[in-house]
Amino acid sequence: MLLDNLYSLDFNVQNRLSSGTGHGWAGAQTMFWNCEGQQIICDAPIGAMNWTVGSSGARRKGTYTDTEPDGWWESHNEPVLPRSLYLQQLADRLGQEAVEAVTTDAQRSGRIWEQLKRWAGEGRLSEF
């Protein structure tokens, strides 16, 4: 699972143990790419990996257990290029025209988190 250029309070992939109903791992093969949050938990399950690349936030161990190994951390608190892994893969596969068909100019040139906060799902995004 690719989480690309997201802004959230927390990002967590960890072993939730039984958590009351046998939840287990919150994610495996999960990539946080240039995300930003207050905290990030990125542990690695046996036989799989989770990655945090170019993402910002306090690095934390799992809240259910602190004995799981760390996932892969690279460029913590330093955004990396390409800015969007998803958009780069789309361009590599289908060309820049495909990227332009699914994004706005603002998305292609930078982050639109503040615009999305103002929009809050009401009306047309282009109005904000």
N, CA, C and O atoms as CSV, one atom per row, in Angstrom:
chain,resi,resn,atom,element,x,y,z
A,1,MET,N,N,0.845,-1.153,0.000
A,1,MET,CA,C,0.000,0.000,0.000
A,1,MET,C,C,0.901,1.230,0.000
A,1,MET,O,O,1.842,1.323,0.788
A,2,LEU,N,N,0.608,2.158,-0.880
A,2,LEU,CA,C,1.364,3.399,-0.981
A,2,LEU,C,C,0.544,4.540,-0.396
A,2,LEU,O,O,-0.566,4.819,-0.850
A,3,LEU,N,N,1.104,5.196,0.620
A,3,LEU,CA,C,0.534,6.412,1.178
A,3,LEU,C,C,1.471,7.528,0.763
A,3,LEU,O,O,2.584,7.629,1.278
A,4,ASP,N,N,1.034,8.364,-0.161
A,4,ASP,CA,C,1.889,9.299,-0.875
A,4,ASP,C,C,1.453,10.734,-0.613
A,4,ASP,O,O,0.343,11.124,-0.974
A,5,ASN,N,N,2.336,11.533,0.023
A,5,ASN,CA,C,2.079,12.953,0.241
A,5,ASN,C,C,0.801,13.201,1.037
A,5,ASN,O,O,0.011,14.086,0.709
A,6,LEU,N,N,0.616,12.419,2.070
A,6,LEU,CA,C,-0.550,12.601,2.926
A,6,LEU,C,C,-0.183,13.407,4.158
A,6,LEU,O,O,0.961,13.403,4.611
A,7,TYR,N,N,-1.179,14.095,4.685
A,7,TYR,CA,C,-1.036,14.836,5.927
A,7,TYR,C,C,-2.058,14.261,6.895
A,7,TYR,O,O,-3.243,14.172,6.575
A,8,SER,N,N,-1.600,13.871,8.076
A,8,SER,CA,C,-2.498,13.274,9.058
A,8,SER,C,C,-1.925,13.483,10.451
A,8,SER,O,O,-0.761,13.852,10.605
A,9,LEU,N,N,-2.735,13.249,11.445
A,9,LEU,CA,C,-2.256,13.343,12.816
A,9,LEU,C,C,-1.170,12.287,13.059
A,9,LEU,O,O,-0.074,12.612,13.515
A,10,ASP,N,N,-1.476,11.037,12.756
A,10,ASP,CA,C,-0.554,9.924,12.988
A,10,ASP,C,C,-0.561,8.977,11.803
A,10,ASP,O,O,-1.564,8.839,11.102
A,11,PHE,N,N,0.578,8.325,11.591
A,11,PHE,CA,C,0.705,7.230,10.630
A,11,PHE,C,C,1.229,6.041,11.410
A,11,PHE,O,O,2.286,6.124,12.035
A,12,ASN,N,N,0.499,4.932,11.380
A,12,ASN,CA,C,0.877,3.789,12.197
A,12,ASN,C,C,0.744,2.475,11.439
A,12,ASN,O,O,-0.351,2.111,11.011
A,13,VAL,N,N,1.850,1.767,11.272
A,13,VAL,CA,C,1.812,0.352,10.906
A,13,VAL,C,C,2.562,-0.371,12.014
A,13,VAL,O,O,3.762,-0.183,12.215
A,14,GLN,N,N,1.823,-1.193,12.715
A,14,GLN,CA,C,2.367,-1.849,13.887
A,14,GLN,C,C,1.578,-3.118,14.180
A,14,GLN,O,O,0.498,-3.337,13.631
A,15,ASN,N,N,2.129,-3.938,15.042
A,15,ASN,CA,C,1.449,-5.137,15.510
A,15,ASN,C,C,0.495,-4.736,16.622
A,15,ASN,O,O,0.924,-4.303,17.691
A,16,ARG,N,N,-0.774,-4.879,16.373
A,16,ARG,CA,C,-1.781,-4.505,17.368
A,16,ARG,C,C,-2.127,-5.664,18.294
A,16,ARG,O,O,-3.073,-5.596,19.078
A,17,LEU,N,N,-1.325,-6.744,18.184
A,17,LEU,CA,C,-1.533,-7.922,19.020
A,17,LEU,C,C,-2.991,-8.355,18.947
A,17,LEU,O,O,-3.569,-8.387,17.861
A,18,SER,N,N,-3.587,-8.685,20.073
A,18,SER,CA,C,-4.988,-9.117,20.028
A,18,SER,C,C,-5.941,-7.935,20.042
A,18,SER,O,O,-7.041,-8.031,19.499
A,19,SER,N,N,-5.551,-6.830,20.644
A,19,SER,CA,C,-6.350,-5.604,20.670
A,19,SER,C,C,-7.836,-5.891,20.881
A,19,SER,O,O,-8.693,-5.178,20.360
A,20,GLY,N,N,-8.127,-6.925,21.637
A,20,GLY,CA,C,-9.515,-7.259,21.955
A,20,GLY,C,C,-10.154,-8.255,21.011
A,20,GLY,O,O,-10.933,-9.102,21.447
A,21,THR,N,N,-9.838,-8.171,19.708
A,21,THR,CA,C,-10.488,-9.073,18.745
A,21,THR,C,C,-9.503,-9.717,17.784
A,21,THR,O,O,-9.904,-10.196,16.723
A,22,GLY,N,N,-8.233,-9.736,18.132
A,22,GLY,CA,C,-7.246,-10.403,17.289
A,22,GLY,C,C,-6.847,-9.619,16.062
A,22,GLY,O,O,-6.723,-10.199,14.984
A,23,HIS,N,N,-6.643,-8.328,16.187
A,23,HIS,CA,C,-6.326,-7.464,15.056
A,23,HIS,C,C,-5.034,-7.845,14.330
A,23,HIS,O,O,-5.013,-7.894,13.101
A,24,GLY,N,N,-3.964,-8.111,15.068
A,24,GLY,CA,C,-2.679,-8.394,14.436
A,24,GLY,C,C,-2.065,-7.154,13.824
A,24,GLY,O,O,-2.221,-6.051,14.349
A,25,TRP,N,N,-1.363,-7.333,12.709
A,25,TRP,CA,C,-0.629,-6.230,12.078
A,25,TRP,C,C,-1.560,-5.252,11.381
A,25,TRP,O,O,-2.506,-5.646,10.699
A,26,ALA,N,N,-1.273,-3.967,11.566
A,26,ALA,CA,C,-2.042,-2.904,10.908
A,26,ALA,C,C,-1.626,-2.718,9.458
A,26,ALA,O,O,-2.320,-2.036,8.703
A,27,GLY,N,N,-0.513,-3.309,9.054
A,27,GLY,CA,C,-0.090,-3.185,7.669
A,27,GLY,C,C,1.199,-3.938,7.411
A,27,GLY,O,O,2.033,-4.101,8.302
A,28,ALA,N,N,1.345,-4.389,6.192
A,28,ALA,CA,C,2.582,-5.007,5.719
A,28,ALA,C,C,2.765,-4.585,4.268
A,28,ALA,O,O,1.796,-4.470,3.517
A,29,GLN,N,N,4.022,-4.355,3.880
A,29,GLN,CA,C,4.335,-3.845,2.549
A,29,GLN,C,C,3.718,-2.449,2.364
A,29,GLN,O,O,3.220,-2.123,1.287
A,30,THR,N,N,3.755,-1.638,3.418
A,30,THR,CA,C,3.198,-0.284,3.418
A,30,THR,C,C,4.324,0.726,3.240
A,30,THR,O,O,5.364,0.634,3.893
A,31,MET,N,N,4.107,1.685,2.355
A,31,MET,CA,C,5.086,2.738,2.087
A,31,MET,C,C,4.482,4.092,2.435
A,31,MET,O,O,3.459,4.482,1.873
A,32,PHE,N,N,5.123,4.818,3.373
A,32,PHE,CA,C,4.795,6.212,3.643
A,32,PHE,C,C,5.797,7.041,2.852
A,32,PHE,O,O,6.984,7.044,3.176
A,33,TRP,N,N,5.338,7.746,1.817
A,33,TRP,CA,C,6.228,8.519,0.933
A,33,TRP,C,C,5.920,10.002,1.074
A,33,TRP,O,O,4.829,10.450,0.719
A,34,ASN,N,N,6.881,10.768,1.593
A,34,ASN,CA,C,6.737,12.216,1.763
A,34,ASN,C,C,5.448,12.590,2.487
A,34,ASN,O,O,4.754,13.529,2.098
A,35,CYS,N,N,5.138,11.848,3.537
A,35,CYS,CA,C,3.962,12.134,4.356
A,35,CYS,C,C,4.362,13.009,5.538
A,35,CYS,O,O,5.541,13.105,5.878
A,36,GLU,N,N,3.383,13.639,6.153
A,36,GLU,CA,C,3.654,14.468,7.318
A,36,GLU,C,C,2.577,14.248,8.373
A,36,GLU,O,O,1.380,14.322,8.094
A,37,GLY,N,N,3.037,13.976,9.593
A,37,GLY,CA,C,2.131,13.800,10.719
A,37,GLY,C,C,2.825,14.164,12.006
A,37,GLY,O,O,4.014,14.482,12.014
A,38,GLN,N,N,2.078,14.118,13.104
A,38,GLN,CA,C,2.709,14.386,14.392
A,38,GLN,C,C,3.630,13.245,14.794
A,38,GLN,O,O,4.706,13.473,15.348
A,39,GLN,N,N,3.207,12.013,14.513
A,39,GLN,CA,C,4.048,10.868,14.841
A,39,GLN,C,C,3.900,9.791,13.783
A,39,GLN,O,O,2.885,9.702,13.092
A,40,ILE,N,N,4.942,8.973,13.675
A,40,ILE,CA,C,4.936,7.855,12.732
A,40,ILE,C,C,5.412,6.606,13.463
A,40,ILE,O,O,6.470,6.601,14.092
A,41,ILE,N,N,4.623,5.566,13.367
A,41,ILE,CA,C,5.037,4.244,13.825
A,41,ILE,C,C,5.184,3.394,12.578
A,41,ILE,O,O,4.230,3.216,11.821
A,42,CYS,N,N,6.386,2.868,12.367
A,42,CYS,CA,C,6.652,2.045,11.184
A,42,CYS,C,C,7.488,0.844,11.621
A,42,CYS,O,O,8.715,0.846,11.518
A,43,ASP,N,N,6.793,-0.177,12.111
A,43,ASP,CA,C,7.440,-1.422,12.504
A,43,ASP,C,C,7.339,-2.413,11.350
A,43,ASP,O,O,6.577,-2.205,10.406
A,44,ALA,N,N,8.115,-3.493,11.436
A,44,ALA,CA,C,8.160,-4.466,10.340
A,44,ALA,C,C,7.745,-5.859,10.814
A,44,ALA,O,O,8.331,-6.394,11.755
A,45,PRO,N,N,6.746,-6.440,10.173
A,45,PRO,CA,C,6.380,-7.813,10.516
A,45,PRO,C,C,7.408,-8.810,9.987
A,45,PRO,O,O,8.109,-8.534,9.014
A,46,ILE,N,N,7.489,-9.938,10.617
A,46,ILE,CA,C,8.375,-10.999,10.137
A,46,ILE,C,C,7.906,-11.423,8.745
A,46,ILE,O,O,6.722,-11.685,8.536
A,47,GLY,N,N,8.832,-11.487,7.806
A,47,GLY,CA,C,8.499,-11.919,6.454
A,47,GLY,C,C,7.974,-10.824,5.554
A,47,GLY,O,O,7.581,-11.102,4.421
A,48,ALA,N,N,7.954,-9.583,6.022
A,48,ALA,CA,C,7.471,-8.458,5.209
A,48,ALA,C,C,8.271,-7.220,5.608
A,48,ALA,O,O,9.177,-7.303,6.437
A,49,MET,N,N,7.936,-6.080,5.020
A,49,MET,CA,C,8.619,-4.831,5.359
A,49,MET,C,C,7.626,-3.692,5.236
A,49,MET,O,O,6.675,-3.766,4.458
A,50,ASN,N,N,7.848,-2.647,5.999
A,50,ASN,CA,C,7.154,-1.373,5.870
A,50,ASN,C,C,8.226,-0.301,5.741
A,50,ASN,O,O,9.311,-0.431,6.309
A,51,TRP,N,N,7.921,0.765,4.990
A,51,TRP,CA,C,8.908,1.801,4.696
A,51,TRP,C,C,8.355,3.175,5.031
A,51,TRP,O,O,7.162,3.440,4.887
A,52,THR,N,N,9.256,4.043,5.481
A,52,THR,CA,C,8.972,5.463,5.670
A,52,THR,C,C,10.087,6.216,4.953
A,52,THR,O,O,11.240,6.179,5.381
A,53,VAL,N,N,9.744,6.898,3.863
A,53,VAL,CA,C,10.752,7.595,3.056
A,53,VAL,C,C,10.330,9.055,2.887
A,53,VAL,O,O,9.238,9.344,2.398
A,54,GLY,N,N,11.207,9.963,3.296
A,54,GLY,CA,C,10.951,11.390,3.121
A,54,GLY,C,C,9.816,11.931,3.963
A,54,GLY,O,O,9.303,13.017,3.692
A,55,SER,N,N,9.422,11.193,4.973
A,55,SER,CA,C,8.264,11.596,5.780
A,55,SER,C,C,8.696,12.291,7.064
A,55,SER,O,O,9.783,12.047,7.587
A,56,SER,N,N,7.814,13.170,7.564
A,56,SER,CA,C,8.104,13.979,8.747
A,56,SER,C,C,7.139,13.651,9.867
A,56,SER,O,O,5.946,13.448,9.643
A,57,GLY,N,N,7.670,13.604,11.065
A,57,GLY,CA,C,6.882,13.345,12.265
A,57,GLY,C,C,7.750,12.647,13.283
A,57,GLY,O,O,8.773,12.057,12.934
A,58,ALA,N,N,7.352,12.707,14.537
A,58,ALA,CA,C,8.119,12.055,15.600
A,58,ALA,C,C,8.142,10.547,15.368
A,58,ALA,O,O,7.101,9.924,15.163
A,59,ARG,N,N,9.315,9.981,15.403
A,59,ARG,CA,C,9.489,8.544,15.199
A,59,ARG,C,C,9.179,7.820,16.508
A,59,ARG,O,O,9.802,8.085,17.536
A,60,ARG,N,N,8.206,6.900,16.459
A,60,ARG,CA,C,7.758,6.188,17.655
A,60,ARG,C,C,7.796,4.673,17.430
A,60,ARG,O,O,7.717,4.189,16.301
A,61,LYS,N,N,7.917,3.955,18.524
A,61,LYS,CA,C,7.763,2.497,18.510
A,61,LYS,C,C,6.282,2.191,18.670
A,61,LYS,O,O,5.497,3.049,19.072
A,62,GLY,N,N,5.912,0.955,18.351
A,62,GLY,CA,C,4.519,0.541,18.463
A,62,GLY,C,C,3.943,0.781,19.843
A,62,GLY,O,O,4.653,0.690,20.844
A,63,THR,N,N,2.658,1.087,19.897
A,63,THR,CA,C,2.009,1.369,21.173
A,63,THR,C,C,1.487,0.116,21.859
A,63,THR,O,O,1.193,0.151,23.054
A,64,TYR,N,N,1.365,-0.993,21.129
A,64,TYR,CA,C,0.888,-2.242,21.719
A,64,TYR,C,C,2.049,-3.104,22.199
A,64,TYR,O,O,1.935,-3.817,23.196
A,65,THR,N,N,3.166,-3.032,21.481
A,65,THR,CA,C,4.388,-3.717,21.876
A,65,THR,C,C,5.569,-2.954,21.302
A,65,THR,O,O,5.509,-2.458,20.177
A,66,ASP,N,N,6.623,-2.861,22.061
A,66,ASP,CA,C,7.814,-2.159,21.563
A,66,ASP,C,C,8.916,-3.140,21.175
A,66,ASP,O,O,10.075,-2.749,21.037
A,67,THR,N,N,8.560,-4.407,21.001
A,67,THR,CA,C,9.568,-5.430,20.696
A,67,THR,C,C,9.659,-5.769,19.214
A,67,THR,O,O,10.538,-6.534,18.817
A,68,GLU,N,N,8.787,-5.226,18.396
A,68,GLU,CA,C,8.834,-5.512,16.962
A,68,GLU,C,C,9.998,-4.753,16.331
A,68,GLU,O,O,10.341,-3.657,16.775
A,69,PRO,N,N,10.608,-5.335,15.291
A,69,PRO,CA,C,11.714,-4.626,14.631
A,69,PRO,C,C,11.211,-3.399,13.870
A,69,PRO,O,O,10.055,-3.332,13.454
A,70,ASP,N,N,12.116,-2.430,13.700
A,70,ASP,CA,C,11.782,-1.239,12.927
A,70,ASP,C,C,11.592,-1.581,11.459
A,70,ASP,O,O,12.205,-2.510,10.934
A,71,GLY,N,N,10.726,-0.809,10.808
A,71,GLY,CA,C,10.652,-0.855,9.363
A,71,GLY,C,C,11.837,-0.083,8.792
A,71,GLY,O,O,12.753,0.296,9.522
A,72,TRP,N,N,11.809,0.144,7.488
A,72,TRP,CA,C,12.886,0.862,6.801
A,72,TRP,C,C,12.606,2.352,6.883
A,72,TRP,O,O,11.551,2.816,6.451
A,73,TRP,N,N,13.554,3.107,7.441
A,73,TRP,CA,C,13.440,4.558,7.551
A,73,TRP,C,C,14.524,5.189,6.695
A,73,TRP,O,O,15.701,4.851,6.821
A,74,GLU,N,N,14.124,6.108,5.822
A,74,GLU,CA,C,15.087,6.807,4.977
A,74,GLU,C,C,14.675,8.271,4.847
A,74,GLU,O,O,13.501,8.575,4.635
A,75,SER,N,N,15.632,9.163,4.973
A,75,SER,CA,C,15.402,10.613,4.841
A,75,SER,C,C,14.296,11.096,5.773
A,75,SER,O,O,13.425,11.865,5.367
A,76,HIS,N,N,14.335,10.640,7.025
A,76,HIS,CA,C,13.343,11.060,8.008
A,76,HIS,C,C,13.403,12.578,8.182
A,76,HIS,O,O,14.476,13.150,8.376
A,77,ASN,N,N,12.266,13.203,8.111
A,77,ASN,CA,C,12.093,14.662,8.226
A,77,ASN,C,C,12.719,15.436,7.069
A,77,ASN,O,O,12.895,16.650,7.175
A,78,GLU,N,N,13.057,14.771,5.978
A,78,GLU,CA,C,13.606,15.425,4.772
A,78,GLU,C,C,12.876,14.887,3.544
A,78,GLU,O,O,13.132,13.751,3.145
A,79,PRO,N,N,11.976,15.661,2.929
A,79,PRO,CA,C,11.291,15.179,1.729
A,79,PRO,C,C,12.274,14.763,0.635
A,79,PRO,O,O,13.368,15.319,0.528
A,80,VAL,N,N,11.878,13.791,-0.165
A,80,VAL,CA,C,12.732,13.248,-1.228
A,80,VAL,C,C,12.096,13.495,-2.593
A,80,VAL,O,O,10.928,13.871,-2.694
A,81,LEU,N,N,12.874,13.279,-3.617
A,81,LEU,CA,C,12.385,13.322,-4.999
A,81,LEU,C,C,12.278,11.898,-5.517
A,81,LEU,O,O,13.109,11.061,-5.166
A,82,PRO,N,N,11.297,11.601,-6.330
A,82,PRO,CA,C,10.267,12.529,-6.805
A,82,PRO,C,C,9.317,12.909,-5.665
A,82,PRO,O,O,9.133,12.155,-4.709
A,83,ARG,N,N,8.726,14.084,-5.793
A,83,ARG,CA,C,7.809,14.557,-4.758
A,83,ARG,C,C,6.681,13.556,-4.546
A,83,ARG,O,O,6.290,13.283,-3.411
A,84,SER,N,N,6.158,13.009,-5.644
A,84,SER,CA,C,5.094,12.006,-5.569
A,84,SER,C,C,5.545,10.731,-6.274
A,84,SER,O,O,5.770,10.728,-7.484
A,85,LEU,N,N,5.671,9.670,-5.523
A,85,LEU,CA,C,6.028,8.381,-6.115
A,85,LEU,C,C,4.912,7.885,-7.031
A,85,LEU,O,O,5.175,7.344,-8.105
A,86,TYR,N,N,3.674,8.073,-6.603
A,86,TYR,CA,C,2.541,7.641,-7.422
A,86,TYR,C,C,2.533,8.348,-8.781
A,86,TYR,O,O,2.402,7.703,-9.821
A,87,LEU,N,N,2.675,9.677,-8.764
A,87,LEU,CA,C,2.631,10.418,-10.026
A,87,LEU,C,C,3.825,10.086,-10.913
A,87,LEU,O,O,3.697,10.066,-12.137
A,88,GLN,N,N,4.979,9.826,-10.314
A,88,GLN,CA,C,6.144,9.433,-11.110
A,88,GLN,C,C,5.920,8.075,-11.771
A,88,GLN,O,O,6.245,7.890,-12.944
A,89,GLN,N,N,5.369,7.134,-11.020
A,89,GLN,CA,C,5.082,5.822,-11.592
A,89,GLN,C,C,4.036,5.912,-12.689
A,89,GLN,O,O,4.139,5.224,-13.705
A,90,LEU,N,N,3.029,6.757,-12.491
A,90,LEU,CA,C,2.001,6.954,-13.515
A,90,LEU,C,C,2.615,7.531,-14.787
A,90,LEU,O,O,2.319,7.068,-15.889
A,91,ALA,N,N,3.471,8.544,-14.633
A,91,ALA,CA,C,4.134,9.145,-15.795
A,91,ALA,C,C,5.032,8.132,-16.496
A,91,ALA,O,O,5.054,8.074,-17.726
A,92,ASP,N,N,5.769,7.336,-15.732
A,92,ASP,CA,C,6.643,6.323,-16.336
A,92,ASP,C,C,5.846,5.287,-17.118
A,92,ASP,O,O,6.291,4.811,-18.163
A,93,ARG,N,N,4.679,4.944,-16.613
A,93,ARG,CA,C,3.877,3.897,-17.244
A,93,ARG,C,C,3.037,4.412,-18.405
A,93,ARG,O,O,2.967,3.765,-19.451
A,94,LEU,N,N,2.388,5.586,-18.233
A,94,LEU,CA,C,1.416,6.049,-19.227
A,94,LEU,C,C,1.723,7.415,-19.824
A,94,LEU,O,O,1.006,7.871,-20.714
A,95,GLY,N,N,2.772,8.072,-19.352
A,95,GLY,CA,C,3.150,9.372,-19.891
A,95,GLY,C,C,2.624,10.534,-19.069
A,95,GLY,O,O,1.713,10.381,-18.256
A,96,GLN,N,N,3.216,11.698,-19.297
A,96,GLN,CA,C,2.845,12.898,-18.562
A,96,GLN,C,C,1.396,13.299,-18.803
A,96,GLN,O,O,0.776,13.923,-17.942
A,97,GLU,N,N,0.852,12.948,-19.962
A,97,GLU,CA,C,-0.552,13.274,-20.262
A,97,GLU,C,C,-1.482,12.622,-19.249
A,97,GLU,O,O,-2.495,13.210,-18.871
A,98,ALA,N,N,-1.147,11.408,-18.805
A,98,ALA,CA,C,-1.971,10.715,-17.816
A,98,ALA,C,C,-1.936,11.455,-16.480
A,98,ALA,O,O,-2.959,11.564,-15.804
A,99,VAL,N,N,-0.778,11.956,-16.103
A,99,VAL,CA,C,-0.653,12.719,-14.858
A,99,VAL,C,C,-1.496,13.987,-14.954
A,99,VAL,O,O,-2.222,14.319,-14.017
A,100,GLU,N,N,-1.410,14.684,-16.055
A,100,GLU,CA,C,-2.164,15.920,-16.229
A,100,GLU,C,C,-3.666,15.672,-16.243
A,100,GLU,O,O,-4.442,16.548,-15.862
A,101,ALA,N,N,-4.079,14.490,-16.678
A,101,ALA,CA,C,-5.505,14.163,-16.731
A,101,ALA,C,C,-6.107,13.941,-15.345
A,101,ALA,O,O,-7.319,14.077,-15.175
A,102,VAL,N,N,-5.282,13.602,-14.349
A,102,VAL,CA,C,-5.822,13.272,-13.028
A,102,VAL,C,C,-5.383,14.235,-11.926
A,102,VAL,O,O,-5.653,13.985,-10.751
A,103,THR,N,N,-4.712,15.326,-12.284
A,103,THR,CA,C,-4.233,16.272,-11.283
A,103,THR,C,C,-4.541,17.707,-11.706
A,103,THR,O,O,-4.882,17.978,-12.857
A,104,THR,N,N,-4.411,18.609,-10.746
A,104,THR,CA,C,-4.501,20.042,-11.032
A,104,THR,C,C,-3.080,20.591,-11.144
A,104,THR,O,O,-2.119,19.924,-10.762
A,105,ASP,N,N,-2.954,21.812,-11.671
A,105,ASP,CA,C,-1.636,22.457,-11.730
A,105,ASP,C,C,-1.016,22.543,-10.337
A,105,ASP,O,O,0.180,22.304,-10.172
A,106,ALA,N,N,-1.832,22.885,-9.334
A,106,ALA,CA,C,-1.334,23.021,-7.959
A,106,ALA,C,C,-0.793,21.701,-7.427
A,106,ALA,O,O,0.229,21.683,-6.741
A,107,GLN,N,N,-1.465,20.597,-7.735
A,107,GLN,CA,C,-0.983,19.288,-7.281
A,107,GLN,C,C,0.354,18.938,-7.920
A,107,GLN,O,O,1.228,18.364,-7.270
A,108,ARG,N,N,0.508,19.281,-9.179
A,108,ARG,CA,C,1.757,18.938,-9.871
A,108,ARG,C,C,2.926,19.785,-9.387
A,108,ARG,O,O,4.075,19.353,-9.477
A,109,SER,N,N,2.655,20.982,-8.875
A,109,SER,CA,C,3.756,21.856,-8.477
A,109,SER,C,C,4.066,21.799,-6.987
A,109,SER,O,O,5.119,22.280,-6.569
A,110,GLY,N,N,3.193,21.233,-6.182
A,110,GLY,CA,C,3.461,21.165,-4.740
A,110,GLY,C,C,2.306,20.545,-3.976
A,110,GLY,O,O,1.396,19.951,-4.554
A,111,ARG,N,N,2.367,20.696,-2.685
A,111,ARG,CA,C,1.340,20.133,-1.810
A,111,ARG,C,C,0.143,21.069,-1.733
A,111,ARG,O,O,0.290,22.289,-1.796
A,112,ILE,N,N,-1.041,20.485,-1.598
A,112,ILE,CA,C,-2.264,21.286,-1.527
A,112,ILE,C,C,-3.000,21.036,-0.209
A,112,ILE,O,O,-4.223,21.161,-0.153
A,113,TRP,N,N,-2.273,20.686,0.842
A,113,TRP,CA,C,-2.897,20.353,2.119
A,113,TRP,C,C,-3.733,21.499,2.671
A,113,TRP,O,O,-4.854,21.271,3.125
A,114,GLU,N,N,-3.219,22.722,2.646
A,114,GLU,CA,C,-3.971,23.860,3.196
A,114,GLU,C,C,-5.242,24.107,2.385
A,114,GLU,O,O,-6.292,24.416,2.949
A,115,GLN,N,N,-5.145,23.972,1.071
A,115,GLN,CA,C,-6.320,24.133,0.209
A,115,GLN,C,C,-7.369,23.067,0.547
A,115,GLN,O,O,-8.562,23.365,0.603
A,116,LEU,N,N,-6.929,21.842,0.768
A,116,LEU,CA,C,-7.857,20.769,1.114
A,116,LEU,C,C,-8.512,21.001,2.472
A,116,LEU,O,O,-9.690,20.693,2.649
A,117,LYS,N,N,-7.767,21.537,3.425
A,117,LYS,CA,C,-8.345,21.845,4.738
A,117,LYS,C,C,-9.453,22.887,4.607
A,117,LYS,O,O,-10.511,22.747,5.221
A,118,ARG,N,N,-9.216,23.941,3.804
A,118,ARG,CA,C,-10.227,24.990,3.610
A,118,ARG,C,C,-11.448,24.431,2.877
A,118,ARG,O,O,-12.582,24.786,3.196
A,119,TRP,N,N,-11.214,23.561,1.901
A,119,TRP,CA,C,-12.278,22.972,1.099
A,119,TRP,C,C,-13.190,22.114,1.965
A,119,TRP,O,O,-14.409,22.284,1.941
A,120,ALA,N,N,-12.604,21.188,2.735
A,120,ALA,CA,C,-13.329,20.298,3.658
A,120,ALA,C,C,-14.480,19.549,2.986
A,120,ALA,O,O,-15.467,19.218,3.643
A,121,GLY,N,N,-14.362,19.276,1.677
A,121,GLY,CA,C,-15.366,18.475,0.990
A,121,GLY,C,C,-16.616,19.221,0.572
A,121,GLY,O,O,-17.571,18.598,0.109
A,122,GLU,N,N,-16.639,20.533,0.720
A,122,GLU,CA,C,-17.822,21.329,0.389
A,122,GLU,C,C,-17.571,22.151,-0.869
A,122,GLU,O,O,-16.588,22.889,-0.933
A,123,GLY,N,N,-18.438,22.037,-1.867
A,123,GLY,CA,C,-18.297,22.807,-3.099
A,123,GLY,C,C,-17.220,22.228,-3.994
A,123,GLY,O,O,-16.843,21.063,-3.870
A,124,ARG,N,N,-16.724,23.076,-4.914
A,124,ARG,CA,C,-15.694,22.665,-5.861
A,124,ARG,C,C,-14.317,23.013,-5.292
A,124,ARG,O,O,-14.095,24.118,-4.798
A,125,LEU,N,N,-13.417,22.066,-5.370
A,125,LEU,CA,C,-12.067,22.269,-4.848
A,125,LEU,C,C,-11.395,23.466,-5.521
A,125,LEU,O,O,-10.625,24.180,-4.880
A,126,SER,N,N,-11.676,23.690,-6.797
A,126,SER,CA,C,-11.037,24.790,-7.526
A,126,SER,C,C,-11.430,26.164,-6.952
A,126,SER,O,O,-10.765,27.154,-7.255
A,127,GLU,N,N,-12.475,26.249,-6.145
A,127,GLU,CA,C,-12.897,27.507,-5.544
A,127,GLU,C,C,-12.028,27.891,-4.350
A,127,GLU,O,O,-12.100,29.022,-3.870
A,128,PHE,N,N,-11.215,26.964,-3.870
A,128,PHE,CA,C,-10.441,27.201,-2.657
A,128,PHE,C,C,-9.010,27.353,-3.045
A,128,PHE,O,O,-8.156,27.562,-2.184
